[in-house]
Amino acid sequence: MPATVDVAEVESRVRAATAQLAESDAEVRYLRSIFVPDDELCMHLFDAASKEAVSELARRAGISADRIAEAAPSAIPRTEEP
């Protein structure tokens, strides 16, 4: 994603596509996006039943999904911030 892209607008499309899929009982939930402007990289994190569900979400949101990969949660317990 080029640095000139409006990240908020992309995130809005992702949220809308997630809502559409939720209406069709697809098991996919948007968690967050991480944008790295220096690398022109944007990663979207989802909780989904399948890669196919994420692929369909990307198609509906009009974003490229160059790669869809499964991520594992950290084994390190989260700490409360002061």
C-alpha positions as CSV (number, residue, x, y, z in Angstrom):
1,M,0.0,0.0,0.0
2,P,1.6,3.3,-1.1
3,A,2.4,5.8,1.6
4,T,-0.1,8.2,-0.1
5,V,-3.1,5.9,0.6
6,D,-5.5,7.1,3.3
7,V,-5.2,4.4,5.9
8,A,-8.4,5.5,7.7
9,E,-10.3,5.1,4.4
10,V,-8.9,1.6,3.8
11,E,-9.7,0.7,7.4
12,S,-13.2,1.9,6.9
13,R,-13.6,-0.3,3.8
14,V,-12.3,-3.3,5.8
15,R,-14.8,-2.6,8.6
16,A,-17.6,-2.4,6.1
17,A,-16.6,-5.6,4.4
18,T,-16.4,-7.3,7.8
19,A,-19.9,-6.2,8.7
20,Q,-21.2,-7.5,5.3
21,L,-19.6,-10.9,5.9
22,A,-21.0,-11.0,9.5
23,E,-24.5,-10.7,8.0
24,S,-23.9,-13.8,5.9
25,D,-22.7,-15.8,9.0
26,A,-19.1,-15.8,7.9
27,E,-16.8,-16.3,10.8
28,V,-14.4,-13.4,10.5
29,R,-13.7,-10.5,12.9
30,Y,-11.5,-7.5,12.2
31,L,-9.0,-6.9,15.0
32,R,-6.7,-4.1,13.8
33,S,-4.4,-2.7,11.1
34,I,-0.7,-1.9,11.4
35,F,0.7,0.6,8.9
36,V,4.5,0.9,8.3
37,P,4.8,4.0,6.1
38,D,8.6,3.7,5.5
39,D,8.0,0.2,4.1
40,E,4.7,1.1,2.4
41,L,3.3,-1.9,4.2
42,C,-0.1,-2.4,5.8
43,M,-1.0,-5.5,7.7
44,H,-4.6,-6.3,8.7
45,L,-5.2,-8.7,11.5
46,F,-8.4,-10.8,11.6
47,D,-9.8,-13.6,13.7
48,A,-11.3,-15.9,11.0
49,A,-12.4,-19.4,10.5
50,S,-10.5,-19.7,7.3
51,K,-8.1,-18.1,4.8
52,E,-10.9,-18.1,2.3
53,A,-13.0,-15.9,4.6
54,V,-10.2,-13.4,4.8
55,S,-9.7,-13.5,1.1
56,E,-13.4,-12.8,0.5
57,L,-13.2,-9.9,2.9
58,A,-10.2,-8.4,1.1
59,R,-12.1,-8.8,-2.2
60,R,-15.1,-7.0,-0.8
61,A,-13.0,-4.3,0.7
62,G,-11.1,-3.7,-2.5
63,I,-7.7,-4.3,-0.9
64,S,-4.9,-6.5,-2.2
65,A,-4.1,-9.6,-0.2
66,D,-0.7,-10.4,-1.4
67,R,-0.3,-12.9,1.4
68,I,-2.7,-14.4,3.9
69,A,-1.0,-16.1,6.7
70,E,-2.0,-17.7,10.0
71,A,-0.6,-16.0,13.1
72,A,-0.2,-17.5,16.5
73,P,-0.8,-15.6,19.7
74,S,2.2,-14.7,21.9
75,A,3.0,-17.2,24.7
76,I,4.0,-14.2,26.9
77,P,1.2,-13.1,29.2
78,R,0.0,-9.6,28.6
79,T,0.6,-7.2,31.5
80,E,-1.7,-4.4,32.6
81,E,-0.4,-1.0,31.7
82,P,-0.3,1.5,34.5
